[in-house]
Amino acid sequence: DVIADFLHSESLSQVSRRLWQRLGGSRYVKLTGSSSDLLRRVEQIQGNMRSLQLNVRDTFDPTDLVTALKSARHLQTLSLDNSRAAMGPIAVYALAVLKDFPS
């Protein structure tokens, strides 16, 4: 009965939110933005990240992003949508390097 009374309380809600942020909030991430914006955001959350879905807009320069992803030790899945991004020759080369990353 005590657990049932606690179930609908604000305290349990806060504990659940904090636990989600601590354990799972930054594990499965979906980001949309420009290369520089995505780089900044990936660097902030890379420690516990397991899956990353990137939707790149505007100009795409993945060279710095490749460096940031190298330090995401727990990353298992990377999904990249750059269909709306402008890419130069350096970006194409950086994607080729990213393709050859060990899985």
Steps between C-alpha positions, in 0.01 A plus 500: 500500500785738577642459148156553344460824699845617386436412136307816409708741706709791372807353672489185288456710189811705582703189581393341170595811301841522666563129451410527130736795458776317684464162330328540168445861411821535304537145371266517201535839339344663194648835391423737214709801402807632323841335529631744760184476710503119488868490592442710810203290608674164436801610705270576795329160509748251355597327826198270536358511146404163346303604192522825305275618220628813324293707256738751344371823348684780319872456439643167612864471607536169686875523570459628858199278553709193413747601771221541755351162410835328551480589868141372536619170644157340547347600165352193331273647232542808284233611256586794278258691278689759298260511206422869564860604557748662264824300485842579359784259413641503855162400639478209257847381607409529870190288440715237333719494812191473721377204296817307585470547877506172689159391615 
